[in-house]
Amino acid sequence: MTVVEERPAPASSPPPRRHLRAWALLRNSWRQLTSMRTALVLLFLLAVAAIPGSVLPQRALNTEKVAAYYQAHPDLAPVLNRLGGFAVYASPWFAAIYLLLFTSLIGCVVPRLLDHVRALRTVPPDAPRRLERLPQFAAPEERPDDPAGAAKAVAAVLRKRRFRTVVREREDGSWTVSAEKGYLKETGNLLFHFALLSVLVGVGFGHWYGWHGNRLLVQGTDQGFCNSVTQYDESSLGPRVDAADLPFFCLRLTGFDAAFQPTGQPKTFEATVDVQEKQDGPWRQKRFTVNDPLRLPHANVHLIGHGYAVVLRYTDRYGDQQTRVVPFLPRDGMFTSEGVAQFPDVNIDPRTNKRDENLQVGFEGVYLPTVDPKGGATSVFPAENDPTLFLTAYRGNLGVDAGLPGSVYALDRSQIATGQLKQVSGERPQRLKPGQAWTLDDGTKLEFVGTRPFATLAVRYDPTQPLVLGGAVLGLLGLMLSLSGHRRRLWFRISPRDGSGSLMEAGGLPRTDYPGFDEEFGQVVGAARGTDEGTP
């Protein structure tokens, strides 16, 4: 007789859950964005994206160089401008990389921090059953003490070497000692990434609440300036800064000392200024150099360049004199400098007190601190050993009354092209030494009085500068810890021996690449056995 066992049919499995594709896409995208590989790629992209900012002139730093780039590359410059090439750090694509990197680092570092805290609170695991399968193994050796005493002695040796140690007793009467070391590697890694985050935060908030301005300041008490947006040659305020938020201070350049190598390379630059930090306050003399800026409350003044300003005195046909102090901008390392002096308010008829716009005068030329004795058109040394000024005179309408913005370092070429401004000097530029005068064709006279040094100053304020500096220092410290730390684990098993005493065996496992682990393992085992091999 055959008995058939009837079993109830298993219940049908529930239908699989249907996940929303949009949610799955967002989850996978977030996982990909917060991976360490993506963070490294974004960091590399950020470094690559910053290259155009160092190669191309930036409008926020020097509009004159941007204008010169337009003149030199009239077809390429508009394309680069549409791509944000002249304002790289304010462009949308640079901000997108910046924000993605910031998000990726946060999503990557925070979970790792939680895992690291959890690992620090977790005791080392118990010894594996077969220690001989580990990369490092020490064969069993007899000990005269009992297993409990031997385990305590081994644990004491490991603690002296800063291992996290746990002693456990087994049911079979044996004892195990688990030890772990090297958490500073992950600590340094996390410290480095949090420092990088602090640098990114500092740069971002520094852009919001910081400001900067550039000013070319000529020596002389009549050429001072105060901290105002209207008195800067170039300025940029953060989105959270108004012009009224700028702190008060005034500067006057009273001296400038420059020293050069025999080859013409600069040796030292030192500027002497009078500073007024409060309205109606006293003027104090201070000095600063290229690598030692002038530090004021809520502002730092950096010395970024210098040159020579030409002093010209023009006497018009009615005998009236006007003096201009005109900075000539260097174009090479030997300070071959170019500049323009414009006299729009001259030749005013004293009887009618009216000015003829077609009798305005302008001069453009080149200043050589040390003229080439062979007759070259460039300076041969940056110091004023043999100063010479070459000028070309123009008369007519300078175009300054049209109300259109223009450069003070160049004549309006459109006025020359239309014939409203005509050259009235000879074919060759007029050569002048300091103190010499030049009489033009209409009897007017121009005198080369001399020169004054000028300094190019960059005034900066960044409220997050300490945060960025601290982040950079902590980042280097974290990188050193990450490179020098090696996580590893050691296990000792002490078993009772027949009669008296115990047997001790050991094994070791490096958690990271550690070429010196075998040597350290031998030293620790030797110290645990009490031999001379284990002396630290």
HUGI-V481895 format. One record per backbone hydrogen bond with DSSP energy under -0.5 kcal/mol. NH is the residue of the N-H (numbers start at 0). CO is the residue of the C=O. If there is no record, write none. Layout:
BEGIN
NH:CO ; NH:CO
END
This chain:
BEGIN
2:0 ; 3:1 ; 4:2 ; 5:3 ; 6:4 ; 18:16 ; 23:19 ; 24:20 ; 25:21 ; 26:22 ; 27:23 ; 28:24 ; 29:25 ; 30:26 ; 31:27 ; 32:28 ; 33:29 ; 34:31 ; 38:34 ; 39:35 ; 40:36 ; 41:37 ; 42:38 ; 43:39 ; 44:40 ; 45:41 ; 46:42 ; 47:43 ; 48:44 ; 49:45 ; 50:47 ; 51:47 ; 53:49 ; 53:50 ; 54:50 ; 55:51 ; 58:85 ; 60:57 ; 61:57 ; 65:61 ; 66:62 ; 67:63 ; 68:64 ; 69:65 ; 70:66 ; 71:67 ; 72:68 ; 76:72 ; 78:74 ; 79:75 ; 80:76 ; 81:77 ; 82:78 ; 83:80 ; 84:79 ; 86:83 ; 89:86 ; 90:87 ; 94:90 ; 95:91 ; 96:92 ; 97:93 ; 98:94 ; 99:95 ; 100:96 ; 101:97 ; 102:98 ; 103:99 ; 104:100 ; 105:101 ; 106:102 ; 107:103 ; 108:104 ; 109:105 ; 111:107 ; 112:108 ; 113:109 ; 114:110 ; 115:111 ; 116:112 ; 117:113 ; 118:114 ; 119:115 ; 120:116 ; 121:117 ; 130:128 ; 132:129 ; 133:130 ; 135:507 ; 137:505 ; 140:503 ; 142:501 ; 149:145 ; 150:146 ; 151:147 ; 152:148 ; 153:149 ; 154:150 ; 155:151 ; 156:152 ; 157:153 ; 158:154 ; 159:155 ; 160:156 ; 161:158 ; 162:157 ; 163:179 ; 164:162 ; 165:177 ; 167:175 ; 169:173 ; 172:169 ; 174:493 ; 175:167 ; 176:491 ; 177:165 ; 178:489 ; 179:163 ; 180:487 ; 184:181 ; 186:182 ; 187:183 ; 188:184 ; 189:185 ; 190:186 ; 191:187 ; 192:188 ; 193:189 ; 194:190 ; 195:191 ; 196:192 ; 197:193 ; 198:194 ; 199:195 ; 200:196 ; 201:197 ; 202:198 ; 203:199 ; 204:200 ; 205:201 ; 206:202 ; 207:203 ; 208:204 ; 209:205 ; 210:460 ; 211:235 ; 212:458 ; 213:233 ; 214:456 ; 216:214 ; 216:454 ; 217:215 ; 218:452 ; 219:252 ; 222:219 ; 223:220 ; 224:250 ; 226:248 ; 227:225 ; 230:227 ; 231:228 ; 232:213 ; 233:213 ; 235:211 ; 237:209 ; 239:207 ; 240:237 ; 244:241 ; 245:242 ; 249:275 ; 250:224 ; 251:273 ; 253:251 ; 253:271 ; 254:271 ; 256:269 ; 258:267 ; 260:264 ; 263:260 ; 266:258 ; 267:258 ; 269:256 ; 270:287 ; 271:254 ; 272:285 ; 273:251 ; 274:283 ; 275:249 ; 276:274 ; 280:277 ; 283:274 ; 285:272 ; 287:270 ; 288:291 ; 289:268 ; 293:300 ; 294:292 ; 295:293 ; 295:298 ; 298:295 ; 299:459 ; 300:293 ; 301:299 ; 301:457 ; 302:288 ; 303:301 ; 303:455 ; 304:455 ; 306:453 ; 307:327 ; 308:451 ; 309:325 ; 310:449 ; 311:309 ; 311:323 ; 312:446 ; 313:321 ; 314:444 ; 315:313 ; 315:319 ; 318:315 ; 321:313 ; 323:311 ; 325:309 ; 325:323 ; 326:324 ; 327:307 ; 328:326 ; 328:337 ; 330:335 ; 334:331 ; 336:334 ; 336:366 ; 337:328 ; 338:364 ; 340:362 ; 342:360 ; 345:343 ; 348:346 ; 348:353 ; 352:348 ; 353:348 ; 355:346 ; 356:354 ; 358:355 ; 359:356 ; 359:395 ; 360:342 ; 361:393 ; 362:340 ; 363:391 ; 364:338 ; 365:389 ; 366:336 ; 367:387 ; 368:366 ; 370:385 ; 371:377 ; 374:371 ; 379:369 ; 384:382 ; 385:368 ; 387:367 ; 388:431 ; 389:365 ; 390:429 ; 391:363 ; 393:361 ; 394:421 ; 395:359 ; 396:419 ; 397:395 ; 401:398 ; 402:399 ; 409:406 ; 412:410 ; 414:411 ; 415:411 ; 416:412 ; 417:413 ; 418:415 ; 419:414 ; 420:414 ; 421:394 ; 423:392 ; 424:392 ; 429:390 ; 431:388 ; 434:447 ; 435:432 ; 437:445 ; 439:437 ; 439:443 ; 442:439 ; 444:314 ; 445:437 ; 446:312 ; 447:435 ; 448:310 ; 448:446 ; 449:310 ; 451:308 ; 453:306 ; 454:216 ; 455:304 ; 456:214 ; 456:454 ; 457:301 ; 458:212 ; 458:456 ; 459:299 ; 459:457 ; 460:210 ; 464:461 ; 467:463 ; 468:464 ; 469:465 ; 470:466 ; 471:467 ; 472:468 ; 473:469 ; 474:470 ; 475:471 ; 476:472 ; 477:473 ; 478:474 ; 479:475 ; 480:476 ; 481:477 ; 482:478 ; 483:479 ; 484:480 ; 487:180 ; 488:508 ; 489:178 ; 490:506 ; 491:176 ; 492:504 ; 493:174 ; 494:492 ; 494:502 ; 496:500 ; 499:497 ; 501:142 ; 502:494 ; 503:140 ; 504:492 ; 505:137 ; 506:490 ; 507:135 ; 508:488 ; 510:486 ; 511:486 ; 516:513 ; 519:515 ; 520:516 ; 521:517 ; 522:518 ; 523:519 ; 524:520 ; 525:521 ; 526:522 ; 527:523 ; 528:524 ; 529:525 ; 530:525 ; 533:530 ; 534:531
END
